[in-house]
C-alpha cells in the first residue's frame, strides 16, 4: 500500500510538472505570436479594410518574389507594369508556419495528455484549424488567414495567464485575468470574428472574386469554429455567473473550456472561476483536474 501511494504521489508530481511546463509554453507562444502577427498586420491594408483581402486574388505573392518577378518582366518586355496592392510579407508567411506547427503539436499532445471530457470536440477543433491554415495557404488566401489567426490568439493570452496566476496562488490576479479573458473572448470570438472576418469570406469574397468552388468548404469550416465559440462562451458565462451570484462554482459540465488551446477550467469545490483552473489531487484515485484516471 505504501509503495502504491508513493507511485501515485510520483505520478501526480510528474503530471503537475508537465502541466506547469505546458502552461508556460502556451502562454509564451500565444503572447509572442500575437505580437508578431499584429506587428506585420498593422502596416497591412487588409487589417483596416477587409475587402483588401480579395483584391488581386489570387495574385498575392510575398514581396520578395513579387519584386523579383516584376523586375524580370520589365527587363524582358521593356515596359512598366504597376505592382498589385500591398503583397504579403515574408514575415506573415513565417506567421503561418509557426501557427501551423503549433496546432499540430496541440493535436498530437492530446493523445499523451490527461484524457478530457471534450476530447472529441477538441480533436475536431484542431483538425478544422489545421485544415483551414493549410487550405488557405495552398489557395493563397493568406490575407484573411492572418486575420483569423490573430483574432483567435488574442483571448488565449489572458486564459493562459490566468492559469499561471492560479498555479502560483495569486488569487486576485487570477480573478482579474479571468474577467479580462471572458471579455476578450466575447469581443474577439463572438463579435470581431463573425461580423468582420467571416463576413468578409462569406460576402466580400463573393462580391469581389465571384463564385468559386472553395467558397463552400472554407465558409463551412469557419462556421464550425464559430459554433464551437458559442458553446465555449456559454460554458464560460455559466462559470462566471455562478461565481458572481452564488459565491462559488458548484460543478462545471465539462473538464475544461478550450478556446484554441488546452484550456483547463475545472470546478469541483472552488469558490470562484480561477479556483477551477487548478490541478487537484483527490487522494488515492489519482484524480487530476476533476477527472478520474486509473494508474
N, C-alpha and C positions, 0 to 999 in steps of 0.2 A: 504493500500500500504506500509506504513511504517513497519507494522508487517511482511508483506510478505518479504520485503527487509531484515529485521533483521533475519528472518528464513534462508534466503539464505546466509547471512554472517555467521551465526552459522554453517550451513551445510558445507560451504566452509572451515571454520576454522577446523571443525572436520575432513573433508576429508584431509586437509593439514597435520593435526596432525597424522592421520593414515598413510598417505603417508610417512612422515618423519620416523615414527616408523618402517615401513616395509623396508625402505632403510637401516636403521642402522642394523636391524635384518639380512637382506640378506647379507650385506657386512660382518658382523661378522661371519656368518655361512660359507660363501664361503672361507674367509681367514682362519678360523680355520680348516675347514675340508680339505682344500688343504694342509696345513702344516702337519696335522695329517696323511693324506694319503701318502704324499711324505716321511715322516719320516719312515713309515713302508715299502714303496716300495723301498727306497734307498738301503736297505740291501737284497732285493729280487732279485734273478737271472733273473726273467722274465721281470724286468724293462729294463734290458740291452740286453736281448736276448728273444724275444717274443716266440720263439719255446719252451722255458721252460714252457709256459702256458699249453702245451699239453702233455708233458712227464708225464708218470704215471697216466694220466687221466683215470678214474675218481677218483683214489685213492689219493686224495689230501686233507687230513684231517688237522684240526688245530693241532698244535704241541702238546698241552696237551693231546688231545685224542689219537693222533698217538703214542706218547711215552708210554702212559698207555697200549694201545693195544699191542705195541711192547714188553714191559716188560712181559705182561701176556702170550704172545705167546712163548717167550723164556722160561718162567717158566714151561709151560705145555710141550713143545716139547724138552726142554733142548738143543736147538741149537741156533746159532747166525743167525739172519736174518738182512740183510742190510736195512736201512731205505730208503724210497724213497727220491728223491731230495727235497730240502728245502720246507717244507709244509707251508700252510698259517697260519699266526699267529692269535691269538685271537684278536689282535688289528685291523687286517684287517676285521675280522668279525664284529667288532664294527663299522668300517667304513661303511660297508654295511648297518647296521641297521640305522645309522644316516642318510645316503643318502636316504634310502627308506622312512623314516619318513618325511624328509624334502620335498620330491617330492609329497608325499600325501598331505602335508599341502599346497603346491603351487597349487595343483589341486583344492582342496576344496575352497581355498581363492579366486579363480577366480569367484566363484558364488556369493560372497559377495563384491567383489571389483568393481571398476568402469568398466562398460562394454567396452571392447576393440573391435576394428575392426577385430583383429586377434584372437578372442575368440576361434573359432573352430580349428584353426591351433595350438594354444597353448594347447587346450584340447587334441588334437592328440599327440602333443609332450610329454605332461606329462603322458598320458596313455602308450605311447610306452616306455618311460623311466622307469615307474613303472613296466611294464611287463618285460622289459629286466633285471632289477635288481632282481626281484622275480624269473624269469625264470633261470637266471644264478646262483642264489643262490641255487635253488632247484636242478639244474643239476650239481652242484659243479664246475661251470666254473668261480670261483671267482678270479682266477688269471687274466684272461683277463678282467673281470668285474672291478677290481680295476684300471686297466689302463684306461678303458673307462671313469670312473668317474673322475679321476684326470685330464685327458685331457679336459674334459668339464668344470671343476671348475676353471681352470686357468684363462681364459679370463673374467669370470664373476666378479672376484675380482675388476678388473680395471673399469668395467662398473658401478658397484655399487659405487665405489669410486668417479667416475666422477659425478654421480648423486648427491652424498653427497656434493661434492665441489660446484656444481652448486646451490644446495639448500642453501648452506652457502654463496653464492655470491662470491666465489673465482674463478673468470672467467678464469684467466690464468692457474690456476691449473686444472680446469675442461677441458680446451682445451688440455693441455698436456696429461691428463689421457685418454681423448677420443682417441687421436692418439695412445697411448700405447694399449688401448683396441682394436682398429682396427687392429693393427699389430699382437697382441697376438691372436685375433680371427682367423685371416688368418693362422697364423702358427700352431695353435692347431687344429682348426676345418677343415681346407682345406688342410693341409699338413700332420701333425702327425697322426691325426685320420684316414684318408683314407689309407695312404701309410704305416702306421705302425700297427695300431690296426685292422682296417677292413681287411687288407691284411692277418694278422695272422689268423683271423677267417675264411676268405674265402679260403686261400691256405694252410697255415701251418697246420691247424687243420685237413684238409682233407688228407694231406700227412702223418701226424704222427698218428692220431687216426683212419683215414679211414672214409668211408661214415657213416653217422648217420642221423636219421630222423630229429633231431632238427636243423641240419645244415641249412636247407632252411628257417625255421622260424627265427632263430637267425640272419642270414645274411639279411633277408628281413627287419627286424626291424632296424638293424644297417644302412641299406641303406636309410630307411625312414628318420632317423635322419640326414644322410649326405645330403639328398635332402633339408631338412629344413636349414641346414647350408649354402648351396649355395644360397638359396633365401635370407636369412638374411644378408649374406655378400654383396650381390648385393645392398640391401637397405642401408646398412652401407656405402658402397662405393659411392652411389649416394649422400648421405648427405655430405660426406667428399669432393667430387669433386665440388659440388655446393658451398660449403663454401669456397673452395680454389679459384675457378675461378670467382665466382660471388659476393663473399664477404658476402653472406647471403644464408639462406636456404628458398626457397620460400614456399614449402609445401611438406611434406612427403606423400607417398602413403598410409601409414598406421599409426595407432595411436602410435604404439610402435614397437621396434625391440627387439625380445626376443631371448636370447641365451640359458639359462637354467633356467632363472629366469624371473621376471616381468620387462622387460627392457623398460622403457619409453624413447623413443627418438622421441619427437614430434617436429613439426615445423609448425608455422603459421606465424610468422613475425620475427624470430630470425635472428641474424647476423652471427652465427657460430653454429657448431653442438651442443655445450653444452647448448646453449640457448633453444634448442628444448627439453632438458631434464626437463625443469622447469614446474611445475604445474601452469596453468594460470587461472585467474578469469576473464571471459568475461561477465561482467556486469550482467544483470538480467536473463540470460538464464541458469546460473549455469554451464557454460562450463568449465570443468576441463581437462587440458592436451589436449586441442584441440578437445575434444569430447563433444557433447551436451547431457545433461542429464536433463530431466524434473523433477522438485521437486513437 
